[in-house]
Amino acid sequence: MAEDGKALPRAPQRIGVREFRGNFSGFMRQVRHGASFAVTARDEVIAIVHPPQPLPRRRPGTLRGQIEMASDFDILPPALLAAMEGENLEGENSEGGDSKDEVA
């Protein structure tokens, strides 16, 4: 163990690619529990397999004061609003009649 109480990382265990391929699930189980492996082919390391590093904890509020929202953020342009309501810019329905409901 290191002075700060954390365990020192161990050097990866060297295994051949055929052995790794033949017992893949067993090696992955060991990786899940913290083991690391250097996969070799003809005594050359071709891959290092180790558990993922823990994700850094997200700290809410770290960007406070650094992000500005545009003053017109929640205002739709007239053309987009008209298109969403099925009208063209002159206030007519896209079917050709005017936008007011007609009573027959």
DOVEX-967210 format. One line per field, with one value per residue (C-alpha): z, y, x negated. Coordinates in steps of 0.02 Angstrom, whole numbers, plus 50000, padded with zeros to 5 digits. Each point is the difference from the previous one (the first is absolute). Example, Ala and Ser with C-alpha at 12.3 -4.5 7.8 and 13.67 -1.06 7.14 Angstrom:
BEGIN
z <- (50390_49967)
y <- (49775_50172)
x <- (49385_49931)
//
This chain:
BEGIN
z <- (50000_49968_50138_49969_50034_49818_49923_49868_49827_49954_49836_49878_49991_49830_49907_49823_49877_49977_50188_50012_49858_50070_50171_49958_50121_50144_49966_49987_50168_50075_49919_50078_50169_49966_49907_49849_49857_49864_49853_49898_49830_49969_50160_49939_50101_49883_50127_50180_50081_50165_50092_49950_50101_50111_49922_50081_50113_49921_50106_49975_49983_49931_49849_50100_49932_49843_49891_49931_49919_49854_50043_49861_50045_50029_49856_49840_49834_49919_49849_50109_50112_49847_49926_50163_50002_49819_49934_49879_50048_49942_50129_49877_50025_49893_49923_49922_50116_50131_50174_50088_50022_49879_50055_49862)
y <- (50000_50178_50129_50075_49831_49959_49838_50018_49946_49829_49966_49913_49812_49944_49873_49935_50050_49819_49976_50167_49955_49826_50064_50174_50001_49941_50137_50132_49941_50027_50173_50045_49962_50108_49889_50062_49898_50030_49895_49940_49924_49929_50085_50171_50091_50036_50058_50052_49956_50085_50060_50171_50151_50069_50144_50168_50060_50138_50156_50098_50186_49998_50104_50121_50176_49941_49962_50137_49975_50109_50127_49932_49817_49960_50105_49909_50090_50043_49887_49850_50033_50018_49838_49908_50066_49949_50177_50101_50173_50089_49908_49881_49813_49894_49928_50168_50069_50132_49953_50036_49854_50017_49950_49921)
x <- (50000_49946_49980_50172_50085_50041_49940_49865_50055_49934_49914_50117_49987_49933_50107_49998_50134_50058_50019_50092_50117_50031_50054_50061_50147_49890_49873_50137_50068_49827_49988_50167_49920_49847_49875_49902_49928_49870_50054_49851_49970_49826_49938_50056_50135_50145_50129_50019_50166_50043_50154_50066_49948_50138_50093_49965_50139_50102_50006_50161_49974_49823_50054_50108_49977_49911_50152_50111_50168_50051_50135_50112_49972_50185_50071_50046_49973_50168_49969_49966_50150_50112_49934_50032_50178_50028_50008_49898_49935_50158_50104_50084_50017_49888_50160_50042_50136_49968_49945_50165_50119_50144_50173_50104)
//
